[in-house]
Amino acid sequence: MTSHVLITGGSSGIGWETAKRGANITIMARRADLLEEARAEIDAVRAGPVGETATFSVDVAALDQVDAACAEAESKFGVADVVVTSAGIAIPGYFEDLPLDNFRDHMEINYFGTVNVLKAVLPAMRSRGDGHVALVSSGAG
């Protein structure tokens, strides 16, 4: 049985590198164009028929989008065996120069984006009694 790995921030960086491994891969990111490029590159570097790649253009800060994408991914590939939350933003600048909205954006995407994904996937993982979660952060965390 092929495992299911669900990755946020899967169109670039750590998420994209993780997605290049085997299994059925679900990648989520905001930009549909980058997701399709990532899917093509992931499928090109995988050796042999090791699984499929599903993509979802999702803002992880939007719980309804996350819930819908996770439900569709679960319907396609089954309950996630591994969830990697690596979606995040970093807005450079000096603390005193950054508007308060930048800090809110950081919390919505970097923190609540992870919370939203975990809320969507953990009930099924717990019900099955198995699964792994990896939370990725950066200096912005």
Accessible surface in RSA format (square Angstrom, percent):
REM  Atomic radii and reference values for relative SASA: ProtOr
REM  Chains: A
REM  Algorithm: Lee & Richards
REM  Probe-radius: 1.40
REM  Slices: 20
REM RES _ NUM      All-atoms   Total-Side   Main-Chain    Non-polar    All polar
REM                ABS   REL    ABS   REL    ABS   REL    ABS   REL    ABS   REL
RES MET A   1   234.46 121.4 143.82  95.2  90.63 215.8 121.66 103.4 112.79 149.4
RES THR A   2    62.33  44.3  45.29  45.9  17.04  40.6  17.58  23.6  44.75  67.7
RES SER A   3    48.30  40.8  42.00  56.1   6.30  14.5  28.39  60.5  19.91  27.9
RES HIS A   4     2.28   1.2   2.17   1.5   0.10   0.3   2.17   2.2   0.10   0.1
RES VAL A   5    20.11  13.2  20.11  18.2   0.00   0.0  20.11  17.5   0.00   0.0
RES LEU A   6     2.11   1.2   2.11   1.5   0.00   0.0   2.11   1.5   0.00   0.0
RES ILE A   7     0.00   0.0   0.00   0.0   0.00   0.0   0.00   0.0   0.00   0.0
RES THR A   8     1.93   1.4   1.93   2.0   0.00   0.0   0.07   0.1   1.87   2.8
RES GLY A   9    14.62  18.0   0.00   N/A  14.62  18.0  12.18  33.4   2.44   5.5
RES GLY A  10     0.00   0.0   0.00   N/A   0.00   0.0   0.00   0.0   0.00   0.0
RES SER A  11    19.35  16.4   7.86  10.5  11.49  26.5   0.00   0.0  19.35  27.1
RES SER A  12    70.10  59.2  62.50  83.4   7.61  17.5  35.14  74.8  34.96  49.0
RES GLY A  13    51.49  63.5   0.00   N/A  51.49  63.5  42.49 116.6   9.00  20.1
RES ILE A  14   104.40  59.4  97.41  72.6   7.00  16.9  99.12  71.4   5.29  14.3
RES GLY A  15     0.72   0.9   0.00   N/A   0.72   0.9   0.00   0.0   0.72   1.6
RES TRP A  16    42.43  17.0  42.43  20.5   0.00   0.0  40.93  21.8   1.50   2.4
RES GLU A  17    75.95  43.6  75.86  57.4   0.09   0.2  40.10  77.6  35.85  29.3
RES THR A  18    41.98  29.9  35.93  36.4   6.06  14.4  28.07  37.7  13.91  21.0
RES ALA A  19     0.00   0.0   0.00   0.0   0.00   0.0   0.00   0.0   0.00   0.0
RES LYS A  20    42.03  20.5  33.34  20.5   8.69  20.7   5.63   5.1  36.40  38.8
RES ARG A  21   145.66  61.2 140.58  71.7   5.08  12.1  67.87  92.8  77.79  47.1
RES GLY A  22    34.31  42.3   0.00   N/A  34.31  42.3  19.36  53.1  14.95  33.5
RES ALA A  23    14.28  13.1   6.68  10.3   7.60  17.3   8.92  12.6   5.36  14.2
RES ASN A  24    20.99  14.5  20.99  20.3   0.00   0.0   0.00   0.0  20.99  20.3
RES ILE A  25     0.96   0.5   0.96   0.7   0.00   0.0   0.96   0.7   0.00   0.0
RES THR A  26     0.00   0.0   0.00   0.0   0.00   0.0   0.00   0.0   0.00   0.0
RES ILE A  27     0.00   0.0   0.00   0.0   0.00   0.0   0.00   0.0   0.00   0.0
RES MET A  28     0.00   0.0   0.00   0.0   0.00   0.0   0.00   0.0   0.00   0.0
RES ALA A  29    11.45  10.5   6.78  10.5   4.67  10.6  11.45  16.1   0.00   0.0
RES ARG A  30   131.89  55.4 113.22  57.7  18.66  44.4  36.61  50.0  95.27  57.7
RES ARG A  31   133.97  56.3 128.79  65.7   5.18  12.3  57.30  78.3  76.67  46.5
RES ALA A  32    57.08  52.5  51.84  80.0   5.24  11.9  52.51  73.9   4.57  12.1
RES ASP A  33    75.50  52.9  62.84  62.5  12.66  29.9  46.53 109.5  28.97  28.9
RES LEU A  34    55.67  31.0  54.62  39.1   1.05   2.6  54.62  38.4   1.05   2.8
RES LEU A  35     2.40   1.3   2.40   1.7   0.00   0.0   2.40   1.7   0.00   0.0
RES GLU A  36    85.77  49.2  81.03  61.3   4.75  11.3  49.67  96.1  36.11  29.5
RES GLU A  37    97.42  55.9  91.47  69.2   5.94  14.1  39.63  76.7  57.78  47.2
RES ALA A  38     2.82   2.6   0.35   0.5   2.47   5.6   2.48   3.5   0.34   0.9
RES ARG A  39    73.94  31.0  73.94  37.7   0.00   0.0  23.73  32.4  50.21  30.4
RES ALA A  40    61.46  56.5  50.08  77.3  11.38  25.9  57.18  80.5   4.28  11.3
RES GLU A  41    83.68  48.0  81.03  61.3   2.65   6.3  33.43  64.7  50.25  41.0
RES ILE A  42     0.00   0.0   0.00   0.0   0.00   0.0   0.00   0.0   0.00   0.0
RES ASP A  43    68.46  48.0  49.69  49.5  18.77  44.4  29.32  69.0  39.14  39.0
RES ALA A  44    84.35  77.6  45.04  69.5  39.31  89.4  57.06  80.4  27.29  72.3
RES VAL A  45    84.18  55.4  53.84  48.7  30.34  73.1  60.21  52.3  23.97  65.0
RES ARG A  46    24.40  10.2   6.95   3.5  17.44  41.5   8.71  11.9  15.68   9.5
RES ALA A  47    86.77  79.8  68.39 105.5  18.37  41.8  76.81 108.2   9.96  26.4
RES GLY A  48    55.62  68.6   0.00   N/A  55.62  68.6  32.63  89.5  22.99  51.5
RES PRO A  49   144.06 105.0 108.80  99.2  35.26 128.2 121.01  99.9  23.04 143.2
RES VAL A  50    55.06  36.2  45.43  41.1   9.63  23.2  52.43  45.6   2.62   7.1
RES GLY A  51    33.45  41.2   0.00   N/A  33.45  41.2  10.01  27.5  23.44  52.5
RES GLU A  52    99.27  57.0  94.41  71.4   4.86  11.6  38.24  74.0  61.02  49.8
RES THR A  53     7.80   5.5   0.00   0.0   7.80  18.6   0.00   0.0   7.80  11.8
RES ALA A  54     7.52   6.9   5.24   8.1   2.29   5.2   7.52  10.6   0.00   0.0
RES THR A  55    25.16  17.9   6.22   6.3  18.94  45.1   0.01   0.0  25.15  38.0
RES PHE A  56    27.33  13.7  23.01  14.3   4.32  11.2  27.33  16.6   0.00   0.0
RES SER A  57    63.83  53.9  33.87  45.2  29.96  69.0  20.28  43.2  43.55  61.0
RES VAL A  58     6.98   4.6   4.71   4.3   2.27   5.5   5.94   5.2   1.04   2.8
RES ASP A  59    49.36  34.6  48.00  47.8   1.37   3.2  10.50  24.7  38.87  38.8
RES VAL A  60     7.40   4.9   6.92   6.3   0.48   1.2   6.92   6.0   0.48   1.3
RES ALA A  61    26.99  24.8  11.50  17.8  15.49  35.2  11.81  16.6  15.18  40.2
RES ALA A  62    24.73  22.7  17.05  26.3   7.68  17.5  24.72  34.8   0.01   0.0
RES LEU A  63    85.20  47.4  80.66  57.7   4.54  11.4  80.66  56.6   4.54  12.2
RES ASP A  64   107.54  75.3  95.27  94.8  12.27  29.0  47.40 111.5  60.14  60.0
RES GLN A  65    78.22  43.7  70.73  51.7   7.49  17.8  29.62  63.1  48.60  36.9
RES VAL A  66     0.00   0.0   0.00   0.0   0.00   0.0   0.00   0.0   0.00   0.0
RES ASP A  67    62.55  43.8  57.80  57.5   4.75  11.2  25.84  60.8  36.71  36.6
RES ALA A  68    65.01  59.8  51.84  80.0  13.17  30.0  60.81  85.6   4.20  11.1
RES ALA A  69     5.35   4.9   2.12   3.3   3.23   7.3   4.85   6.8   0.50   1.3
RES CYS A  70     6.66   5.0   3.90   4.3   2.77   6.5   4.15  10.5   2.51   2.7
RES ALA A  71    62.65  57.6  50.40  77.8  12.25  27.9  57.19  80.5   5.46  14.5
RES GLU A  72   107.55  61.7 101.34  76.7   6.20  14.8  33.33  64.5  74.22  60.6
RES ALA A  73     0.30   0.3   0.30   0.5   0.00   0.0   0.30   0.4   0.00   0.0
RES GLU A  74    67.14  38.5  62.60  47.4   4.54  10.8  14.53  28.1  52.61  43.0
RES SER A  75    99.95  84.5  61.11  81.6  38.83  89.5  34.54  73.5  65.41  91.6
RES LYS A  76   112.30  54.8  76.87  47.2  35.43  84.4  45.66  41.1  66.65  71.0
RES PHE A  77    21.09  10.6   4.32   2.7  16.77  43.6  10.33   6.3  10.76  30.8
RES GLY A  78    30.01  37.0   0.00   N/A  30.01  37.0  27.14  74.5   2.87   6.4
RES VAL A  79    34.21  22.5  26.61  24.1   7.61  18.3  26.66  23.2   7.55  20.5
RES ALA A  80     5.73   5.3   1.94   3.0   3.79   8.6   1.94   2.7   3.79  10.0
RES ASP A  81    37.87  26.5  37.70  37.5   0.18   0.4  11.66  27.4  26.21  26.1
RES VAL A  82    44.93  29.6  44.93  40.7   0.00   0.0  44.93  39.0   0.00   0.0
RES VAL A  83     0.00   0.0   0.00   0.0   0.00   0.0   0.00   0.0   0.00   0.0
RES VAL A  84     9.54   6.3   9.54   8.6   0.00   0.0   9.54   8.3   0.00   0.0
RES THR A  85     2.92   2.1   2.00   2.0   0.92   2.2   1.94   2.6   0.98   1.5
RES SER A  86    23.22  19.6   1.86   2.5  21.36  49.2   2.24   4.8  20.98  29.4
RES ALA A  87    24.95  22.9  13.34  20.6  11.61  26.4  15.36  21.6   9.59  25.4
RES GLY A  88    46.29  57.1   0.00   N/A  46.29  57.1  15.25  41.8  31.04  69.5
RES ILE A  89    32.88  18.7  22.66  16.9  10.22  24.6  30.78  22.2   2.09   5.7
RES ALA A  90    72.46  66.6  48.47  74.8  23.99  54.6  48.54  68.4  23.91  63.4
RES ILE A  91    55.01  31.3  43.09  32.1  11.92  28.7  44.78  32.2  10.23  27.8
RES PRO A  92   121.32  88.4  97.36  88.7  23.96  87.1 108.61  89.7  12.71  79.0
RES GLY A  93    54.54  67.3   0.00   N/A  54.54  67.3  26.46  72.6  28.08  62.9
RES TYR A  94   163.75  76.4 160.79  91.5   2.96   7.7 114.91  86.3  48.84  60.2
RES PHE A  95   153.50  76.8 142.71  88.4  10.79  28.1 144.76  87.8   8.73  25.0
RES GLU A  96   139.08  79.8 104.58  79.1  34.50  82.1  59.65 115.4  79.43  64.8
RES ASP A  97   100.66  70.5  71.38  71.0  29.28  69.2  28.80  67.8  71.86  71.7
RES LEU A  98    33.06  18.4  21.40  15.3  11.65  29.3  21.64  15.2  11.42  30.7
RES PRO A  99    81.58  59.5  69.76  63.6  11.82  43.0  81.58  67.4   0.00   0.0
RES LEU A 100   113.91  63.4 105.22  75.3   8.69  21.8 106.34  74.7   7.58  20.4
RES ASP A 101    90.98  63.7  89.84  89.4   1.14   2.7  24.62  57.9  66.36  66.2
RES ASN A 102    26.28  18.1  26.28  25.4   0.00   0.0   0.27   0.6  26.01  25.1
RES PHE A 103    65.08  32.6  63.81  39.5   1.27   3.3  64.54  39.1   0.54   1.5
RES ARG A 104   133.00  55.8 129.57  66.0   3.44   8.2  57.39  78.4  75.61  45.8
RES ASP A 105    63.71  44.6  63.05  62.8   0.65   1.5   6.16  14.5  57.55  57.4
RES HIS A 106    29.86  16.3  29.16  20.3   0.71   1.8  24.73  25.5   5.13   6.0
RES MET A 107   101.75  52.7 101.46  67.1   0.29   0.7  70.68  60.1  31.07  41.2
RES GLU A 108    79.67  45.7  79.67  60.3   0.00   0.0  28.23  54.6  51.43  42.0
RES ILE A 109    21.50  12.2  20.92  15.6   0.58   1.4  20.92  15.1   0.58   1.6
RES ASN A 110    37.19  25.6  22.80  22.0  14.39  34.7  18.62  44.8  18.58  18.0
RES TYR A 111   114.79  53.6 111.42  63.4   3.37   8.8  72.87  54.8  41.92  51.7
RES PHE A 112    85.40  42.7  85.40  52.9   0.00   0.0  85.40  51.8   0.00   0.0
RES GLY A 113     1.27   1.6   0.00   N/A   1.27   1.6   1.05   2.9   0.22   0.5
RES THR A 114    24.04  17.1  21.73  22.0   2.31   5.5  14.32  19.2   9.73  14.7
RES VAL A 115    44.25  29.1  43.23  39.1   1.02   2.5  44.25  38.4   0.00   0.0
RES ASN A 116    15.13  10.4  15.13  14.6   0.00   0.0   0.00   0.0  15.13  14.6
RES VAL A 117     0.40   0.3   0.40   0.4   0.00   0.0   0.40   0.3   0.00   0.0
RES LEU A 118    32.19  17.9  32.19  23.0   0.00   0.0  32.19  22.6   0.00   0.0
RES LYS A 119   144.92  70.7 131.41  80.6  13.51  32.2  77.45  69.7  67.47  71.9
RES ALA A 120    25.16  23.1   1.47   2.3  23.70  53.9   6.96   9.8  18.20  48.2
RES VAL A 121     9.71   6.4   7.59   6.9   2.12   5.1   9.00   7.8   0.71   1.9
RES LEU A 122    63.51  35.4  63.51  45.4   0.00   0.0  63.51  44.6   0.00   0.0
RES PRO A 123    85.22  62.1  73.05  66.6  12.17  44.2  80.05  66.1   5.17  32.1
RES ALA A 124    22.76  20.9  14.26  22.0   8.50  19.3  20.53  28.9   2.23   5.9
RES MET A 125     6.07   3.1   5.04   3.3   1.04   2.5   5.41   4.6   0.66   0.9
RES ARG A 126   192.38  80.8 169.25  86.3  23.13  55.1  52.98  72.4 139.40  84.5
RES SER A 127   101.90  86.1  61.42  82.0  40.48  93.3  35.73  76.1  66.17  92.7
RES ARG A 128    95.58  40.1  61.48  31.3  34.10  81.2  63.49  86.8  32.09  19.4
RES GLY A 129    63.89  78.8   0.00   N/A  63.89  78.8  31.31  85.9  32.58  73.0
RES ASP A 130    83.97  58.8  72.69  72.4  11.28  26.7  24.83  58.4  59.14  59.0
RES GLY A 131    27.15  33.5   0.00   N/A  27.15  33.5   1.82   5.0  25.33  56.7
RES HIS A 132   120.89  66.1 116.09  80.7   4.80  12.3  77.55  79.9  43.35  50.4
RES VAL A 133    59.84  39.4  26.07  23.6  33.77  81.4  26.75  23.2  33.09  89.7
RES ALA A 134    45.39  41.7  39.60  61.1   5.80  13.2  45.32  63.8   0.07   0.2
RES LEU A 135   108.24  60.3  75.81  54.2  32.43  81.5  75.88  53.3  32.36  87.1
RES VAL A 136    47.89  31.5  28.10  25.4  19.79  47.7  31.62  27.5  16.26  44.1
RES SER A 137    84.85  71.7  51.51  68.7  33.35  76.8  52.41 111.6  32.45  45.5
RES SER A 138    75.38  63.7  51.64  68.9  23.75  54.7  55.18 117.5  20.20  28.3
RES GLY A 139    88.82 109.5   0.00   N/A  88.82 109.5  48.26 132.4  40.56  90.8
RES ALA A 140    48.41  44.5   6.38   9.8  42.03  95.6  19.06  26.8  29.35  77.8
RES GLY A 141    81.14 100.1   0.00   N/A  81.14 100.1  33.51  92.0  47.63 106.7
END  Absolute sums over single chains surface
CHAIN  1 A     7819.1       5946.4       1872.7       4589.9       3229.2
END  Absolute sums over all chains
TOTAL          7819.1       5946.4       1872.7       4589.9       3229.2
